[in-house]
Amino acid sequence: FAGLSDISISQDIPVEGEITIPMRSRIREFDSSTLNESVQNTIMRDLKAVGKKFMHVLYPRKSNTLLRDWDLWGPLVLCVTLALMLQRGSADSENDGGPQFAEVFVIIWFGAVTITLNSKLLGGNISFFQSLCVLGYCILPLTVALLVCRLVLLAKPGPINFIVRLFVVIMMFAWSIVASTAFLADSQPPNRKALAVYPVFLFYFVISWMILTFTP
Amino acid sequence: MAAADELAFHEFEEATNLLAETPDVTTISRSDPRTPEGQVAVAVGSGGGYGAEDEVESDKTALLQEQQPQPGFWTFSYYQSFFDVDTSQVLDRIKGSLLPRPGHSFVRHHLRNRPDLYGPFWICATLAFVLAVTGNLTVVLAQRRDSSIHYSPQFHKVTVAGITIYCYAWLVPLALWAFLQWRKGVRERMGPYTFLETVCFYGYSLFIFIPTVVLWLIPVPWLQWLFGALALALSAAGLVFTLWPIVREDTRLVASMLLSAVVLLHALLAMGCKFYFFQPLPLEHMAPAHQDTSLHPNVVLTPTPPRPMTS
């Protein structure tokens, strides 16, 4: 710093400009901080994001959180839970049983991909993974319905048993549809909204049917 | 101004509607000063028929296609052009497939050179799932009447239904289109339908089976056959009326063989679905007759454990 004392700036040259901290160094600073943080912090951050999205599904409001910060952890967890609990309801013979794990998994993921492709082909302005994220998270009410159905099935079988299960599945099916259309319907032009929503209806109907016909 | 009136496109729509209703007319379009409103005069005459209407339609298509160069098949917007329909258009096409009228070709009247893939794809998907669901429901309802019938979810039926319906809705139009292309030389006036238009009207013609399948839940056999026959008649009539203007210029033998093959395949699909998914279950079985049910070929009973050991 000793050499700098010799430098002088003449008074009539205007010195102006902006001094800003370039963003790159700030991000580098963040990166190194997430690298050094404890594993618990990393996991908790992701878990909190997933949990926040679950809350958005359970209380559907017009918000962009599900769309903006999409992730596929939630859909994966829900899909695996659903497929594990639904597989091979009655294992009498190889053919006459409930769906296999792979069948449920394939139906959910290929169904979601098909609906997303359909929505994009119709001219919607939602991105591929955002749509997958929304569809996957909105399976949450139906997963809750499956858990309730399993508990109800522990009781004595009979028509009341069936009525209760039917009621719960219908309520959760309606909840899923309302939650997903709250996020997806805005992305389509108004004269094609019904065309984009109908496949979502069919998708959740099939999942609800699999849940309702589940017999342990 | 008279010139602006002459350019109004709604005149073509009027002419097309009139032509569609009375197939034996020709149109003469007059742009001379004697008709300052630029009316298109419709003269009733013999012959012409679908040929004249086809000229009007092909002029419009040529105009449309000139304005939009077709993107390559590797781009996303190529496939987007097949989904360029509105809700009202899809509903209108579905209504058109439910009520076929002689002389009305579904392709000419409803598709109007804008076939879409949305209808066929989702109608097939709906039909496959509805078949599997209602087939399952019949077993449930039968079990409530007669507890000797064993209920199982039978999820493999979804796979079978899906594969059957999609193969029918795509392979049969492919064969039909290939056959019509092969016979193209015999026809002078009408160009054949494109592959997409064939797939499109086949897909929409399957729509009537969706309510029919739901109505098949009613366990009264003669009613089921009645609904099945009605649906088959309407659906096959739609197909025949659409194909008639193309095959009637062919030789009698080929035309009749083609139309009967189309109707036969459609009937096979309907009956195959009925027998596979709605196996006739016994209506009355008392408890003492329980040991007789093992002889009945259609009832699914709980199999004995040695079955996995024999595989």
Contacts between the chains, C-beta under 8 A, distances in Angstrom:
chain1	res1	chain2	res2	distance
A	89	B	153	5.6
A	90	B	152	5.4
A	90	B	153	6.8
A	92	B	150	7.8
A	92	B	152	6.2
A	92	B	302	6.1
A	92	B	303	6.4
A	93	B	152	7.9
A	93	B	303	5.4
A	93	B	307	6.3
A	94	B	308	7.7
A	95	B	154	7.3
A	95	B	156	5.3
A	96	B	152	4.0
A	96	B	153	7.6
A	96	B	154	5.4
A	96	B	156	8.0
A	96	B	300	6.6
A	97	B	152	6.2
A	97	B	153	6.4
A	97	B	154	7.8
A	97	B	155	6.8
A	98	B	153	4.4
A	98	B	155	5.6
A	99	B	153	7.5
A	99	B	155	4.3
A	100	B	155	7.8
A	103	B	155	6.4
A	103	B	159	7.7
A	118	B	83	7.5
A	118	B	118	7.4
A	118	B	121	8.0
A	118	B	122	7.8
A	120	B	76	7.8
A	121	B	79	6.0
A	121	B	80	5.3
A	121	B	82	7.5
A	121	B	83	4.0
A	121	B	118	7.9
A	122	B	83	5.2
A	122	B	118	7.3
A	123	B	80	6.9
A	123	B	83	7.6
A	123	B	84	7.9
A	191	B	86	4.4
A	191	B	87	6.0
A	191	B	88	7.1
A	192	B	85	7.9
A	192	B	86	5.9
A	192	B	87	6.1
A	193	B	87	7.3
A	194	B	87	4.5
A	195	B	85	7.3
A	195	B	86	7.6
A	195	B	87	5.3
A	195	B	90	6.3
A	195	B	118	6.4
A	198	B	122	6.8
A	199	B	122	6.3
A	199	B	125	7.8
A	202	B	122	7.6
A	202	B	125	6.7
A	202	B	126	6.3
A	202	B	129	6.7
A	205	B	129	7.6
A	206	B	129	5.7
A	209	B	133	5.6
A	210	B	155	7.7
A	213	B	136	6.5
A	213	B	153	4.8
A	214	B	153	7.5
A	215	B	151	7.8
A	215	B	152	8.0
A	215	B	153	7.0
